[in-house]
Amino acid sequence: MKIGRIIFTICMALLCGFGWFSQLTARSGLQEQYETSLEAARDFEKRELYQRAIQSYEEVLALREEREVREELLDVYAKAYESESVTSSAYKRALEDACSRYPKDADLWVCLIELDLDSFNYQNAYKILERAQRAGASSEALDTLGIQIRYAYTESSHVFAQFCSTASGYTTVYDGSRWGVMAPDGDWAYGCDYSYISPYGDEGVILRCTEDSVRLYDAKGIVLAILDDQISQARAYGSGLLPVLREDGWQYLDCESGAFLPESYEEASVFQQGTAAVLRNKNWTLIDTSGGQILEQTFSSIKLHSNGNYCRDGLFIAGVGEGWDIYQTDGKRVSEISARDMDVFMGSYIAFQDSSGLWGFLNEEGEIVIEPRYQRARSFSGGLAAVFDGEYWGFINRSGETVIANQFLEVGYFTGQGICPVSTMDGQYHMLSLRFPEGR
């Protein structure tokens, strides 16, 4: 018995030893194969035989995944792509594989995104950016690329000399001889075939004039009124009244009767929910549709939007003496900053000028949210604000980051659809359209 046990023990020891020796020999062989293939891959790379280098690197990684070797493989792919030895699709597959293995490596995602940007595939670049952020990748380079993608834009070929933008996204434009309307998507709603078109108002009603007729249309294109007077300058329609500039000043046209209300004003806004801002006897005040003054107080000035609106969401910007503040339509002052100047309220942060002459931004409560540091600025609209560096206009986001470089001679306001009039030549404007307005 004892001899049998001893023999059994010896046999087991020999078997274990043989197994260990075989495993060690196999590992040694794999290591040798690994090192040989890696050496060959690096040699092929030095000789610029990139396709063979890629094949060898992939053999190495099939034996054992090493991050450093994976990076060497991607370096070879980059060189091969630049020399046109591999296609962008092959390079992209390699990067996708690396991103799946190392999802928090922001540099890998940056390379993958830049590859799509090289081919102007912004749509796919945007999707990859979102994947990278969901994976938890983060770096300054990725953030910078994110801004570049989110605020990428196209520019239309339609050129015009004047414009009047509105919150609805419709823009009345003048091409130098005739008037037309651009839709929110930047295409023509009405071509420049009219002698005059009024700005759009909150109700979507516009005045369209030809040499033969003057007609008021609602948002569905139904004719609301046919007018007798030729009109060459008006503001938007509201509460049944249209502010029209006549020889004696601004008068309100009752579009139902076709008659003008008797009183003239030095300036007159659009009627919004039954009230309007007017300038008479060098003082601004608010009136109702009968012309009666509804506030006891008066103002030195009230800011009007380009279409003639004076308020938004129940707020307007007015000056008393040399100071500007935010007011509610009941006359209550919201802010007490007494700015040197302010821009109109567009539904978000309001541009203001402080005593130093620099421009910053306030929120609706009159609190400073971006400190004054700009030569000039326009209020935020559509998630962006125009700022001026002393030579050109550009755009910032609500964090104060420059997202569209300063390059424009003149700019308007962004609509909710991501459309904005800009100028790069004196007297000429065209539309800038964000590729991803939802990403602001």
Secondary structure, 3 states (H helix, E strand, C coil): CHHHHHHHHHHHHHHHHHHHHHHHHHHHHHHHHHHHHHHHHHHHHHCCCHHHHHHHHHHHHHHCCCHHHHHHHHHHHHHHHHCCCCCHHHHHHHHHHHHHHCCCCHHHHHHHHHHHHHCCCHHHHHHHHHHHHHCCCCCHHHHHHHHHHHCCEEECCCCECEEEECCCCCEEEECCCCEEEECCCCCEEEEEEECEECCCCCCCCEEEECCCCEEEECCCCCEEEEECCCCCCECCCECCEEEEEECCEEEEEECCCCEECCCCECEECCCECCEEEEEECCEEEEEECCCCECCCCCECEECCCCCCCCCECCEEEEEECCEEEEEECCCCECCCCCECEECCCCCCCEEEECCCCCEEEECCCCCEEEEEEECEECCCECCEEEEECCCCEEEECCCCCEEEEEEECEECCCCCCCEEEEEEECCEEEEEEECCHHHC
